[in-house]
Amino acid sequence: MKITKYNQRIFKASAFILAGALLSACGSDSDTPADIGSGGGGGDPIFDLCTQEVTGVNWEALLTENCAKLSHYNLFTDATDPTTGANENGLPYDLSTPLFTDYATKYRFVFVPEGETATYSEHEVMEFPVGSVLVKTFSMPADTANRGVNETNIETRLLIHRADGWTSLPYYWDSADDASYIVTGETVAMSITHDGEPLSFDYGVPQKNQCTNCHAVVPVLQDANDKRKSIFKPIGPKARFLNYDYDYGDQVENQLLHWENAGILSGAPVDKTTITTAPLFKDSTDISGLTNEELNNTARAYLDINCAHCHRDESLTIPEANYAGAAGDSGLTLEFNRNFEENTGRFGVCKTAVAGGYPADESGYNAYPRDVIPQHADKSYLVFRMNTNDGRHKMPELGRGSIHSEGVELISAWINSLPSNNCGLTF
C-alpha cells in the first residue's frame, strides 16, 4: 500500500468564520496541545498531568487537557496499537450499519468512568455521563477483502464528555509508535485494492473545527431574544445500531446486554427484541437477496447513519427542544425513526432539489430536478450526489475522497424498487 503525506496549512477565510461561530459546540478548551502550549518540561503542572505515570486510563488529563500525544491518556495496554486491548473498563463496539469513510476499517471503543452509567435512549445517542470517552481509530487495509491484515493506522478521534460538554480531539498517526494531536488537518494519498481493483484517493484527516459540521445540532431560533448556540453531540452509538450480537473473543453477546452486564448502561428494555433495530449492512451484503421490506429498512438505515445527523429537523424528538441538524431546513429529513409512508417527500421522493449549482443536461436544463424519482435512480439527485467526487455536489461533503460504490448500489436499488412516479416530469 502506497502512502504519501503532506500538510494542509492554508485555511480559507470561511473556515475561520466557521470556527469562530461553532467553536463553542466543541467545548471551550484551547486548540493548542496542553503540554506544548504550556512550554512543556518537568515542573509544568499541565505537562505533568498529561505525562504522569498511571496504572490505568489517565482520567484526570482526559477531563481537562488536550494532550499532545494519544498515548498520554493511556487508553490502551499497548500505546502503539489502538485497535485492541482497551485499558480498564473500555469496551469495543461496532455499528450494524456504519458510516462510510473511504473503506477504512474502524475500531471503536467506549470508556465510562467507574461507578457511572450511560442512560438508554430509544432513538438518540445514549446519554453518557461526564468523563465518558468514545474512541474511533481509522485504519486503511491494503486490500479491503482482507480486513485486519496489513492495515495502516491513519487517525484516532476522541470524543470526550467534559464538564462543559463534548469536545473532539483528532490524533494523526505520524509515526508507527504514537499519534499526535492535530488541529489543521492532514491529507493522505492512498492507493489500495478494493473489489480486486486498484483504488486511489486522497484521505482527509479533518481539521478540528470541522467536527461541528457533522456533530452539531443547531437551534431553531424562536425569536430575537433566543441566543442559544449549537450543541455538539456524538452520532453513532444509538440503540438501533448497537442492538445486535458482537464477538468479544471470549463470548458472543448482544452489545446492549453486554454494556448492561459491564455496568456502563442503565434503563434499556429487558427484552431487546422490542428495540427498533437497524439492519446489518456491510460492503459484502447481497442486495439482490433482500426483500422489499428489508431493502427499504437497509437503505433508510444507511441514509440515517450517513446523512441524518445533518438532515433532521425539530419535528422528531431531540433531547434538546427546538434543535435540528445543520440541513434541517432543506426539506430532506432522513432519520430512521421517521415514518416513510407517512410523508415520502421527507425522504426526497419527488422533492425539488434545493442545493445550488445543479449539473445541466444537454439542453441546459437541470439534469436532476428531484432528489428521488421512484424507479429512476439514474435521474435522482440523491444518487448523483453520492456518486460524484465533485466538491460542488458530493454528499457527504466531508469524510470521503472516494465513492462508496456499495452504498450507491444500495440506494439505487431502493429508489428503483419504489412505486412508479415520474414526479410530473417527462423523460
N, C-alpha and C positions, 0 to 999 in steps of 0.2 A: 504494500500500500504506500503510495507516494504522498507525503505531506510536506507542504511548504508553508511558511508563516510570514505574515507581515502585519505591522501595527496599523490600526485605524486611528489616526491622530487628529483628523480635521473634523470639526463639528460644523454643521450648518447652523445658521443663526436660529432657525426654528427649533433646533434641538435644545439650545439654551433656554429659549422661551418655554418650551415644554417642560424642561427640567425644573424651572422655577415655579411653574404652575402646579406641578404634580409632585414635587419633592416631598411634601407633607404626607402623601399617601404611602411613601416608603419609610416613614419614620423621620425623626429629626436628627439622626446621627450624621456625622460628617462623612463625606466620601473618602477622606484620606485614611489609609490604614492606620489603626491606632498606634502600632509600635514603630511607624515611620514618622508620622506627623508629630509625635512627641519627642522625636530625636533619637529614641532607641537607646539601648545600652543598659547596663546594670544600674540599679537605683531608681530608674524611672518607674513609677507605680503602674502605669498603663502597660508599658513594655513587659514589666514583671508579671502582670496579670495574664497576658497572652502566652508567656513562655514558662509559666510556673509548672513545676512538676506535680502532676495529679495522677491518681490511680485509675480514674475513670474519665468521664466526659468533663471538660473544663466549663462547667455551667456558669461560673462567675463571668468568664470572658464572653460567653455567648450572650448573656443578658445585657451587656453594656458596650462591648468593644468590637470594632471591625478589624480583626487581626489580619496581619499581612500574609500569613500562611494558613492554609486549611488545616495543617497538622497541629496548629496551636490549640484547636478546640478538642483535639484527641477524641474524635468521634469514632475512629476505627482502631482495631487492635494492631493493624498494620497500616501505618500512615501512608504508605505508597500504594495501597490498594483500597479504593473507596467503593468497591463493588461487592464486598462481603465482609463479615466479621465486625459488625457494629458493636461498640462498647456498651456496657451496662444494659439497659433495657431497650436499646434500639432494635426495631423490628423492620425487616424487609417487607415491602408490599408491592403490589402491581395493580394495574387497572385493566378491566375487562376489554375496554376499548381505549387504547392510548392515543394521546395527541401525537401527530406526526412531526418529527424533526429530522428530516434528511436521512432517514433509515438508521439513525443512531440507536444503539441498544441503551436502554435506560435502567439504571439501578437506583431504586427508590428506598428510602428508609424514613421511619418516623421515630422521633425521640420525645417522650413526655416525662417531665420531672417526676421523681419518685413520690408516690402518695397523691398524685393528681390524675385526673382522667379527662379525656375529651368527651364532650356531650354529643350524643347522637342527634342528627338532623335528618328528617325524611328526604328532603330534596336538596339541601345546601351542603357545603363543606362542613364537616364536623366542627363544633366549637372547641377549639384547642385552648388549653389554659396557657397563661403566661409562662414562658420558659420552654415551650414546645419548639421543636425544630423539624422541618421537613427537608430532607436531603435528596437531591437527584443528580446523579452522575451520568453524563452523556459519553458513551464510548463508541467509536466507529469501528465496525468489523471490516476486515479486508475483503470478506465475502459475506453478504447478508444471508447466504444459505448456511453459514457455519457460525452462528452467534455464540459468544462466549469463548471463541477461539481466535487468536491473533487479532485482538482488539486494541485500539489505542484510546486512552482516556483523553478527552478534549477539554471538558469543563465540568465543574461541580457547582451546583447552585444551592444555596441555603436560603430557606425562608424561616426566619426566626420571629417568634411572637414575644416581643419585648413589652415593657410596661406601657409604652406609648403606642403600641400597635405592631403590626407586622412590618418587617424590613427584609429586603432581599440583598444577599451578598453573592456576587458571581466570582468564582475562582477558576482561573485558567491554568491548565497543566502545561506550564512552560518547561518542565523537566519531568523525568520519569519518577522523581523522588517526592515531589510535592507540587501543590497548586498555589498560585499567587492571586491575591485579591486584585481584581482588575475593574477599573471604573470606565475606561474609554472604549471597551470592546476589542474584539480581535476578529480577523478574517483568516480562515484556514482553507487553503486549496486542497480539495480532496479528490482522490482517484480510487474508486473501489469497484468491486464486481457485484452487480445485482441482477438476479434472474439470469445468470450466466453471461451477462454482457457488461462491458466496461461502462462506468458511470462517473463523470467528473462534474464537480460543482464547487462553489465557494460556501463553506460552512461559516455562519456568523455567530460568534460569541457576542451576546448582546451587551450594549452599554448599560450601566447600572440604571440610568434614568429611563431606559426603555421598558423596564419591568412593569411600569404602570400602564403601558399601552394595552396589556392584556389583563393584568391583575387588579386594576382599579374599577370599582363601581362608582358612578358619578351621581351627584344629587340632581333630582328633578326639582329645580327651584320653584318654590311655591309663591313667592312674592319678592319684592325688592329688599325685604329685611332678612331673607333667607341667605345666610352666609356660610352654609355648610360646605365642606370640602370633600374631595374624593376620599374613598376608603380603600385601602389595599387589602386584598383577600386572596387566599390560595384558590386553586382551580380544581385539582384532580381528586383529592380524597373525599369523594361523596359516596354515600351508601350504595347507590346504584352501580358504581364502578368497582366497589370492593366486595360485593356480596357474591363471592364465588370461591371455590377451593384453590388454595395456594400450596405448593410443595415447599415446606420449610426444611427439607433434608431429612429430619428425623420423624416427620409426620406430614400428612396432607390434611389441611383443615380449612374450613370457611374462614376468610380473613376477619370478618366482623366478630365471629365467635372467638377467634384466636386473640384478637385485641381485648375482648372481654376477659378471657382467661388470663391474659397477661396483666390485667388490671389497669389498662390505659383507656378503656371505653366504657361509658355508662349510658343507660337509657335506651338501648336498642331493643327492638321486639325480640321476645324469646324465640318465636317462630320466624326464622329468617326467610321462609318461603313467602311470607306476607309482604316482604320488601320489594318494591318495584326495582327490577334489575336490568341493567343494560347488557345486551348480548355480548358474547365474546367475538371480537373481530381482530384477526391478525392478517398479515400480508398473505399467509397461506390459506386463508378461508376460501372455500369453494363457493363463490357467489351463485353460480348456476344451480347449486343444490338447495338453495334457500326457498322456502315457501314465500308467498307474497307477504304474509304477516311477518315472517322472520326478516325478510328483506326490508320492509318498512321500518321495523324496530332497529335493525342494524344500521341502516342509513341515518336514522334520526339520532342514534347514539353517537355516530361518527360526527354528525353536524354539531351535536351538543358539545362534545369534548374539544373539537377543533375551532368552533365558531361562537358558541353561545355565551362565552364569558364576555364578549362584546355585544353580540346580537341577542340581547334580552332587554325587556322593558320592565316597568314597575308594576305591571298588571298581575304578575305572579309573585308569590311570597319570596321576599328577600328579608333577612332578619332586620335590616335597617329600612324603615318605611320610606317610600318615595326616592329610592335609588334605582339606577338602571345601569346596563352596560354602556360602554362608550358609543356603541352604534344602536342604542336602544330606540332612537327616534327614526331609524331608517325604514321601519315598517317590516323588516325581516327579523323575526324572532324565532330562535331555533332551540329552545330548551326542550330537553327530553320529556319533561313532565307536562309540557303544553299539549293539549288535545289537538291532534292533527285534523281529524274530521270536522271538528267544531269550526275551524277557520283555516282552510288550506292556504289562503292568501298570506297568512302569517309566516308560512314556510316557503313563500316565494311563488306559489302557484298563480300564474297569470298576473303577478305583481310587476308593475312597471319598474324597471331598474332605475335607481336614483343616483348611482355613482357617476362621477364625471368622466369625460374622456372616452366615450364609447368607441369601440372599433367600428368602422363603417364597412358596409358590403360594397359590391361592385358598383352599385348605383349611388353610393354616397350616403345611404341611409344607415341607421343604427342596425348593426348585424345581430345584436342580441337585445331586443326590446323588452324582454320579460326575464325575470330571474329564473323561473321554472316554467317551461312549456311541456305539459304532460305528453309523453311518448316522442318528445323531440329533445333529447339531451344535447344533441349536437347544435341546437339553436338556443339553448338555455344559458343565460349569462352566468349563473352559478357555476356550471361546469366549465365554461370558458375561463373564469377567474381561477379555478382550481388547476386548470391545465395550461397555465402560462407562467413564465418567469418574468414577464414584462412588469416592471415596477409600477407602471401606471394602472395595472389591472389586477395583479395577482392577489389572491387571498389564500391563507392569511398573509398579511403584509409583512409580518416578521416571523422568524423561526424556520424558514425553509429557503434553500437555494436551489432545490431540485423539485421535481413534480412527483407527487405521490400517485403513481400510476394505479395502484390497487385501490386507493381512495377514489380516484376519478372513475374507475370501473364500477365501484360500488354505487356511487351517487348517480352515475349514468344509468345503471340498471334499475335503480329505484325510480328515477324520472320516467324511464321508458315503460315501467310497469303501472304507472298511474292511469286512471280512466282518461280516455281521449278527450282533449280540449285544446283547440287551436288558439284559445285566448283572443278570439276575434281577429286573428291575423290570417293572411293568405300566403301560402307557401308555394 
